[in-house]
């Protein structure tokens, strides 16, 4: 994929925000494959683990949670 010839894992500020304006809480539990493209204003809560494999594109304004507050299920997604 030539679009990402210099792809690098994103850096997070103290609030979990990237320079591309998407955010991840518990980024230590985020397994991010190479050449991923995550749109602006996306929120990822990786408390119980989130895996995004290589070459995945996620649009802007998405939310990904590793837990469910309705029935209290939790786990890696």
Secondary structure, DSSP 4 states (H G I P E B T S, - for coil): -GGGTT--PPP--TTSB-TTS-EEESGGGEEE-TT-EE-TT-EEE-TT-EEE-TT-EE-TT-EEESB-TTT--B---
